[in-house]
Amino acid sequence: MGLSTVYGIVKQNNGSIECESKSGEGSLFRILLPLFKESAVQTESGQQQTEAEKTTGNATILVVEDEPDILKLCRFMLDSRGYRVLTAFTCSAALNIAMEYDGPINLLLTDVVMPEMNGNELSKKLRTIRPDLKTLFMSGYTAELISHQQIDGDEANFIQKPFSAKTLMNAVYRSLNP
């Protein structure tokens, strides 16, 4: 993962990075993040629900990302919250997974800009195999470029890269529970 991506993720989480470098010995990076404090939110039934409970699930999510480090990071964040995670580096691999996986796949988390086809095309093809599949798009590109990818704004759930774990979990929750 590039330093600029790491820096963006750390800054979004109100953290900081310390760097020490010694000639001939290498560099040491320390990532400092604030402690997580759960906040309670009111549910429709009037019960208190913590942010962690709201963003924990047992759904199956197919993550499609051509950048290996981002794919690993997404997998780690989702795994740590109890989701079953299937991963693919390419759109063709994602299509194969969707055809071969025996269980349900509840959500597609895909990059918008991919080498073989864009995320919107992938989502449409996957929905022919799995009609109930919901989609959450992610991208580091601007909204103007995303609109050129012809993602329907009414249907689209979107998350801008880089994103924090909390932002991802909230977007996943909203996508699965419209």
Backbone as JSON, one array per atom type, in Angstrom:
{
  "sequence": "MGLSTVYGIVKQNNGSIECESKSGEGSLFRILLPLFKESAVQTESGQQQTEAEKTTGNATILVVEDEPDILKLCRFMLDSRGYRVLTAFTCSAALNIAMEYDGPINLLLTDVVMPEMNGNELSKKLRTIRPDLKTLFMSGYTAELISHQQIDGDEANFIQKPFSAKTLMNAVYRSLNP",
  "N": [[0.87, -1.16, 0.0], [0.57, 2.23, -0.8], [2.31, 5.02, 0.67], [0.85, 7.4, 0.62], [-1.79, 6.5, 0.6], [-1.93, 5.17, 3.05], [-1.43, 7.36, 4.73], [-3.73, 8.9, 4.17], [-5.77, 7.23, 5.2], [-5.05, 7.1, 7.91], [-5.23, 9.83, 8.65], [-7.98, 10.3, 8.22], [-8.96, 8.93, 10.33], [-8.33, 10.46, 12.47], [-5.69, 10.22, 13.28], [-2.05, 10.0, 13.54], [1.21, 9.96, 11.99], [4.43, 8.91, 12.74], [7.82, 9.21, 11.82], [11.0, 7.77, 11.69], [14.25, 7.88, 10.5], [17.3, 6.4, 9.69], [20.43, 6.65, 8.29], [21.59, 4.0, 6.37], [20.38, 2.17, 8.04], [17.65, 2.1, 7.71], [14.09, 2.86, 7.77], [11.62, 3.72, 10.22], [8.24, 3.57, 10.83], [5.64, 4.83, 12.77], [2.34, 4.38, 13.51], [-0.18, 6.18, 14.89], [-3.21, 5.96, 16.46], [-6.39, 7.14, 17.64], [-8.1, 5.95, 20.61], [-10.89, 3.76, 20.31], [-14.19, 4.67, 20.89], [-17.28, 3.53, 21.78], [-20.4, 4.65, 20.6], [-23.78, 5.13, 21.43], [-26.74, 4.54, 19.57], [-30.13, 5.33, 18.84], [-32.57, 2.92, 18.16], [-35.33, 2.1, 15.93], [-37.17, 0.77, 17.49], [-36.75, 1.88, 19.9], [-34.71, 0.93, 21.45], [-31.37, 1.05, 22.74], [-28.55, 0.98, 20.65], [-25.29, 0.1, 20.09], [-22.63, 1.64, 18.17], [-20.83, -0.29, 17.31], [-22.38, -2.65, 17.38], [-24.24, -2.02, 15.45], [-22.71, -2.05, 13.18], [-21.82, -4.62, 12.83], [-21.95, -7.81, 11.42], [-23.39, -10.75, 9.83], [-23.43, -11.34, 7.21], [-22.55, -12.35, 3.83], [-19.96, -11.09, 1.92], [-18.76, -10.12, -1.19], [-15.76, -9.01, -2.22], [-14.27, -7.03, -4.63], [-11.39, -6.0, -5.97], [-8.66, -4.56, -7.6], [-6.27, -3.78, -6.55], [-3.99, -5.24, -4.54], [-3.25, -4.65, -1.79], [-5.29, -2.99, -0.86], [-7.45, -4.68, -1.17], [-6.77, -6.67, 0.73], [-6.87, -5.11, 3.06], [-9.59, -4.33, 3.13], [-10.74, -6.85, 3.41], [-9.71, -7.6, 5.94], [-10.89, -5.59, 7.6], [-13.63, -6.17, 7.28], [-13.78, -8.92, 7.99], [-13.07, -8.7, 10.69], [-15.35, -7.7, 11.8], [-17.16, -9.7, 11.71], [-18.24, -10.48, 9.25], [-18.6, -12.74, 6.48], [-16.17, -13.1, 4.07], [-15.5, -12.99, 0.68], [-13.04, -12.86, -1.82], [-11.78, -11.22, -4.77], [-9.44, -10.5, -7.32], [-9.93, -9.81, -9.9], [-12.54, -9.08, -12.29], [-13.49, -11.26, -13.76], [-12.74, -13.37, -12.08], [-14.42, -12.8, -9.94], [-16.93, -13.27, -11.09], [-16.72, -16.03, -11.5], [-16.55, -16.91, -8.84], [-19.1, -16.16, -7.93], [-20.69, -17.89, -9.42], [-19.84, -20.4, -8.51], [-19.88, -20.47, -5.7], [-21.58, -21.87, -2.99], [-23.23, -20.84, -0.94], [-25.28, -17.99, 0.1], [-24.62, -14.76, -1.34], [-24.53, -11.68, -0.15], [-23.73, -9.02, -0.56], [-21.98, -7.04, -2.91], [-18.92, -5.57, -2.89], [-17.23, -3.37, -4.68], [-14.59, -1.97, -6.63], [-14.92, 0.88, -8.69], [-13.5, 1.49, -11.04], [-12.03, -0.8, -12.97], [-9.77, -3.19, -14.52], [-10.82, -5.17, -16.48], [-13.59, -4.72, -16.8], [-15.93, -2.17, -15.85], [-17.02, -1.45, -12.46], [-19.8, -1.16, -12.37], [-20.71, -2.57, -14.63], [-19.86, -5.11, -13.88], [-21.45, -5.49, -11.59], [-24.02, -5.58, -12.76], [-23.79, -7.92, -14.32], [-23.33, -9.82, -12.32], [-25.75, -9.69, -10.98], [-27.43, -11.01, -12.73], [-26.81, -13.59, -12.19], [-27.14, -13.73, -9.45], [-29.8, -12.45, -8.35], [-30.68, -11.03, -6.02], [-28.54, -9.67, -5.06], [-26.89, -7.02, -3.49], [-25.15, -3.89, -4.04], [-22.17, -2.15, -3.28], [-20.29, 0.47, -4.22], [-16.87, 1.52, -4.6], [-14.34, 4.01, -4.83], [-11.39, 5.85, -5.67], [-11.45, 7.91, -7.34], [-12.82, 11.01, -8.64], [-16.19, 12.33, -8.28], [-17.12, 13.16, -10.76], [-15.84, 11.51, -12.63], [-16.86, 9.09, -11.81], [-19.56, 9.39, -12.46], [-19.34, 9.22, -15.21], [-18.98, 6.54, -15.49], [-21.44, 5.57, -15.55], [-23.07, 4.87, -13.32], [-25.99, 4.27, -11.71], [-27.37, 6.73, -9.85], [-29.59, 6.58, -8.12], [-29.7, 3.93, -7.38], [-27.19, 3.46, -6.51], [-24.87, 2.77, -3.99], [-22.21, 4.3, -2.5], [-18.76, 4.69, -1.68], [-16.07, 6.74, -0.88], [-12.64, 6.41, -1.58], [-9.6, 7.24, 0.13], [-10.94, 5.36, 2.9], [-12.18, 5.13, 6.26], [-12.33, 2.45, 8.7], [-14.69, 2.66, 10.18], [-16.27, 4.24, 8.47], [-16.48, 2.48, 6.29], [-17.84, 0.3, 7.52], [-20.27, 1.52, 8.23], [-21.24, 2.19, 5.68], [-21.51, -0.36, 4.54], [-23.46, -1.41, 6.27], [-25.62, 0.34, 5.7], [-25.99, -0.34, 3.01], [-26.75, -3.0, 3.12], [-29.03, -2.81, 4.66], [-31.31, -1.15, 3.57]],
  "CA": [[0.0, 0.0, 0.0], [1.38, 3.43, -0.86], [2.31, 5.88, 1.86], [-0.23, 8.39, 0.55], [-3.02, 5.81, 0.99], [-1.85, 4.98, 4.5], [-1.59, 8.68, 5.32], [-5.14, 9.27, 4.06], [-6.56, 6.42, 6.13], [-4.69, 7.52, 9.26], [-5.78, 11.17, 8.88], [-9.43, 10.17, 8.32], [-9.27, 8.36, 11.64], [-7.79, 11.4, 13.45], [-4.42, 9.71, 13.77], [-0.84, 10.63, 13.04], [2.29, 9.05, 11.63], [5.77, 9.36, 13.11], [8.82, 8.54, 11.01], [12.41, 7.89, 12.06], [15.07, 7.32, 9.44], [18.73, 6.43, 9.96], [21.2, 6.26, 7.12], [22.15, 2.65, 6.43], [19.6, 1.3, 8.93], [16.28, 2.04, 7.25], [13.09, 3.78, 8.33], [10.62, 3.18, 11.13], [7.02, 4.36, 10.83], [4.7, 4.54, 13.85], [0.99, 4.88, 13.24], [-0.87, 6.45, 16.16], [-4.64, 6.13, 16.26], [-7.1, 7.35, 18.9], [-8.88, 4.84, 21.11], [-12.26, 3.69, 19.83], [-15.23, 4.79, 21.9], [-18.59, 3.22, 21.22], [-21.49, 5.58, 20.87], [-25.06, 4.47, 21.31], [-27.73, 5.16, 18.71], [-31.49, 4.9, 19.14], [-33.2, 2.15, 17.09], [-36.75, 2.43, 15.76], [-37.93, 0.19, 18.58], [-36.46, 2.63, 21.1], [-33.6, 0.34, 22.18], [-30.05, 1.59, 22.46], [-27.7, 0.09, 19.87], [-23.97, 0.73, 19.96], [-22.11, 1.73, 16.81], [-20.22, -1.58, 16.98], [-23.45, -3.6, 17.09], [-24.86, -1.6, 14.2], [-21.83, -2.33, 12.05], [-21.36, -6.0, 12.89], [-22.93, -8.59, 10.7], [-23.07, -12.12, 9.47], [-23.67, -11.47, 5.77], [-21.42, -12.69, 2.98], [-19.61, -9.96, 1.06], [-17.77, -10.37, -2.24], [-14.96, -7.81, -2.43], [-13.54, -7.08, -5.89], [-10.45, -4.87, -5.97], [-7.45, -4.96, -8.32], [-5.09, -3.39, -5.76], [-3.91, -6.28, -3.5], [-3.22, -4.15, -0.41], [-6.63, -2.49, -0.51], [-8.27, -5.88, -1.03], [-6.44, -7.27, 2.04], [-7.36, -4.22, 4.11], [-11.05, -4.47, 3.19], [-11.02, -8.18, 3.97], [-9.42, -7.54, 7.37], [-11.91, -4.78, 8.28], [-14.92, -6.88, 7.26], [-13.61, -10.13, 8.81], [-13.02, -8.35, 12.11], [-16.71, -7.37, 12.23], [-18.0, -10.89, 11.64], [-18.74, -10.79, 7.91], [-17.9, -13.73, 5.66], [-15.62, -12.31, 2.97], [-14.95, -13.65, -0.51], [-12.26, -11.83, -2.49], [-11.36, -11.43, -6.15], [-8.6, -9.44, -7.89], [-10.42, -9.48, -11.23], [-13.98, -9.25, -12.48], [-13.76, -12.64, -14.18], [-12.67, -14.21, -10.88], [-15.64, -12.54, -9.17], [-18.02, -13.99, -11.76], [-16.53, -17.45, -11.2], [-16.92, -17.11, -7.43], [-20.56, -16.05, -7.83], [-21.29, -19.1, -9.99], [-19.43, -21.61, -7.82], [-20.1, -20.42, -4.26], [-22.85, -22.51, -2.66], [-24.06, -20.05, -0.04], [-25.73, -16.69, -0.4], [-23.73, -13.6, -1.36], [-25.46, -10.58, 0.13], [-23.26, -7.7, -0.98], [-20.79, -6.88, -3.73], [-18.14, -4.35, -2.64], [-16.35, -3.37, -5.83], [-14.01, -0.75, -7.15], [-15.63, 1.31, -9.88], [-12.61, 1.41, -12.19], [-11.33, -2.08, -12.97], [-9.17, -3.44, -15.84], [-11.62, -5.93, -17.45], [-14.88, -4.03, -16.97], [-16.1, -1.31, -14.67], [-17.78, -2.04, -11.37], [-21.22, -1.17, -12.7], [-20.92, -3.71, -15.54], [-19.72, -6.31, -13.05], [-22.65, -5.58, -10.75], [-25.15, -6.02, -13.61], [-23.58, -9.33, -14.68], [-23.52, -10.64, -11.12], [-27.18, -9.74, -10.63], [-28.09, -12.03, -13.55], [-26.54, -14.85, -11.51], [-27.65, -13.58, -8.08], [-30.69, -11.28, -8.48], [-30.87, -10.29, -4.77], [-27.26, -9.09, -4.67], [-26.79, -5.56, -3.34], [-23.83, -3.44, -4.45], [-21.55, -0.96, -2.71], [-19.16, 0.86, -5.05], [-15.83, 2.32, -3.96], [-13.39, 4.55, -5.79], [-10.55, 6.97, -5.29], [-11.64, 8.94, -8.35], [-13.81, 12.04, -8.33], [-17.59, 12.05, -8.61], [-17.34, 13.37, -12.2], [-15.43, 10.29, -13.32], [-17.81, 8.04, -11.43], [-20.79, 9.58, -13.24], [-19.04, 8.73, -16.55], [-19.06, 5.09, -15.46], [-22.88, 5.34, -15.67], [-23.64, 4.22, -12.15], [-27.28, 4.89, -11.41], [-27.3, 7.37, -8.55], [-30.69, 6.15, -7.25], [-29.39, 2.59, -6.88], [-25.8, 3.32, -6.1], [-24.26, 3.04, -2.69], [-20.85, 4.66, -2.89], [-17.82, 5.09, -0.63], [-14.89, 7.37, -1.47], [-11.34, 6.0, -1.05], [-9.46, 6.25, 1.19], [-12.0, 5.42, 3.89], [-11.87, 4.52, 7.56], [-13.09, 1.24, 9.01], [-16.02, 3.08, 10.6], [-16.99, 4.66, 7.27], [-16.8, 1.27, 5.54], [-18.87, -0.47, 8.22], [-21.54, 2.24, 8.09], [-21.69, 2.04, 4.29], [-21.95, -1.75, 4.4], [-24.73, -1.52, 7.0], [-26.65, 1.03, 4.89], [-26.21, -1.08, 1.76], [-27.48, -4.24, 3.44], [-30.29, -2.48, 5.34], [-31.76, 0.14, 2.99]],
  "C": [[0.92, 1.22, 0.0], [1.27, 4.27, 0.39], [1.19, 6.9, 1.82], [-1.57, 7.77, 0.94], [-3.05, 5.62, 2.5], [-2.08, 6.31, 5.21], [-3.05, 9.11, 5.3], [-6.01, 8.52, 5.06], [-6.31, 6.87, 7.57], [-5.31, 8.88, 9.57], [-7.31, 11.13, 9.02], [-9.86, 9.64, 9.67], [-8.66, 9.19, 12.77], [-6.5, 10.9, 14.09], [-3.25, 10.5, 13.24], [0.21, 9.56, 12.75], [3.6, 9.69, 12.06], [6.77, 8.55, 12.3], [10.21, 8.82, 11.56], [13.21, 7.21, 10.96], [16.54, 7.48, 9.8], [19.46, 5.89, 8.74], [21.82, 4.88, 7.33], [21.36, 1.68, 7.28], [18.14, 1.17, 8.49], [15.38, 3.04, 7.94], [12.11, 3.04, 9.21], [9.42, 4.12, 11.12], [6.15, 3.89, 11.99], [3.37, 5.17, 13.48], [0.28, 4.99, 14.57], [-2.33, 6.76, 15.86], [-5.33, 6.34, 17.6], [-7.85, 6.08, 19.32], [-10.29, 4.92, 20.57], [-13.22, 3.8, 21.0], [-16.56, 4.5, 21.24], [-19.57, 4.32, 21.57], [-22.8, 4.85, 20.63], [-25.97, 5.26, 20.38], [-29.08, 4.56, 19.04], [-32.04, 4.12, 17.95], [-34.66, 2.56, 17.0], [-37.59, 1.89, 16.91], [-37.65, 0.88, 19.91], [-35.31, 2.07, 21.91], [-32.3, 1.03, 21.79], [-29.25, 0.54, 21.68], [-26.36, 0.79, 19.71], [-23.56, 0.75, 18.49], [-21.51, 0.39, 16.39], [-21.28, -2.63, 16.64], [-24.09, -3.29, 15.75], [-24.01, -2.02, 13.01], [-21.2, -3.71, 12.12], [-22.4, -6.85, 12.18], [-22.48, -10.0, 10.44], [-23.37, -12.38, 8.0], [-22.4, -11.9, 5.06], [-21.2, -11.56, 1.98], [-18.53, -10.39, 0.08], [-17.06, -9.05, -2.51], [-14.13, -7.98, -3.7], [-12.71, -5.81, -6.0], [-9.16, -5.33, -6.63], [-6.17, -4.53, -7.62], [-4.99, -4.35, -4.56], [-3.94, -5.75, -2.07], [-4.58, -3.62, 0.04], [-7.58, -3.66, -0.32], [-8.04, -6.53, 0.33], [-6.98, -6.42, 3.18], [-8.88, -4.32, 4.25], [-11.44, -5.8, 3.81], [-10.82, -8.17, 5.48], [-10.51, -6.76, 8.11], [-13.24, -5.51, 8.36], [-14.87, -8.15, 8.1], [-13.7, -9.8, 10.3], [-14.39, -7.97, 12.67], [-17.68, -8.52, 12.01], [-18.56, -11.24, 10.28], [-17.93, -11.93, 7.3], [-17.44, -12.98, 4.41], [-15.05, -13.22, 1.9], [-14.21, -12.56, -1.27], [-11.89, -12.24, -3.91], [-10.54, -10.23, -6.61], [-9.13, -8.97, -9.23], [-11.94, -9.7, -11.3], [-14.33, -10.67, -12.91], [-13.68, -13.6, -13.0], [-13.92, -14.03, -10.02], [-16.84, -13.27, -9.77], [-17.93, -15.49, -11.48], [-16.94, -17.76, -9.76], [-18.44, -17.11, -7.29], [-21.26, -17.29, -8.38], [-21.01, -20.34, -9.15], [-19.74, -21.62, -6.33], [-21.5, -20.92, -3.92], [-23.78, -21.64, -1.82], [-24.52, -18.75, -0.67], [-24.58, -15.68, -0.4], [-24.64, -12.38, -1.25], [-25.05, -9.24, -0.45], [-22.01, -7.83, -1.84], [-20.17, -5.54, -3.36], [-17.09, -4.31, -3.73], [-15.81, -1.98, -6.15], [-14.79, -0.39, -8.41], [-14.77, 1.11, -11.12], [-11.76, 0.15, -12.07], [-10.81, -2.35, -14.38], [-10.11, -4.12, -16.86], [-12.95, -5.27, -17.8], [-15.04, -3.15, -15.75], [-17.0, -1.99, -13.64], [-19.27, -2.14, -11.65], [-21.55, -2.33, -13.63], [-20.83, -5.02, -14.77], [-20.97, -6.54, -12.21], [-23.84, -6.11, -11.56], [-25.01, -7.49, -13.98], [-23.81, -10.24, -13.48], [-24.99, -10.74, -10.74], [-27.97, -10.67, -11.55], [-27.92, -13.41, -12.94], [-27.2, -14.87, -10.13], [-28.52, -12.33, -8.01], [-30.85, -10.44, -7.2], [-29.6, -9.59, -4.29], [-27.35, -7.56, -4.6], [-25.36, -5.17, -3.66], [-23.42, -2.18, -3.71], [-20.31, -0.69, -3.54], [-18.16, 1.65, -4.23], [-14.9, 2.83, -5.06], [-12.58, 5.67, -5.16], [-10.67, 8.12, -6.27], [-12.75, 9.9, -7.95], [-15.2, 11.63, -8.77], [-17.85, 12.22, -10.1], [-16.98, 12.12, -12.99], [-16.42, 9.16, -13.03], [-19.09, 8.17, -12.25], [-20.58, 9.13, -14.68], [-19.08, 7.21, -16.62], [-20.52, 4.63, -15.48], [-23.44, 4.5, -14.53], [-24.91, 4.98, -11.8], [-27.27, 5.42, -9.98], [-28.41, 6.95, -7.6], [-30.39, 4.8, -6.63], [-28.07, 2.54, -6.14], [-25.56, 3.67, -4.64], [-22.8, 3.25, -3.01], [-20.04, 5.07, -1.68], [-16.54, 5.57, -1.31], [-13.62, 6.84, -0.79], [-10.49, 7.23, -0.83], [-10.58, 6.43, 2.22], [-11.53, 4.74, 5.17], [-12.69, 3.25, 7.73], [-14.52, 1.6, 9.39], [-16.86, 3.49, 9.4], [-17.4, 3.45, 6.44], [-17.93, 0.5, 6.21], [-20.24, 0.21, 8.11], [-22.1, 2.11, 6.68], [-22.19, 0.63, 4.01], [-23.31, -1.93, 5.06], [-25.86, -0.88, 6.2], [-26.98, 0.27, 3.62], [-27.03, -2.36, 2.01], [-28.85, -3.99, 4.05], [-30.84, -1.15, 4.83], [-33.0, 0.71, 3.68]]
}
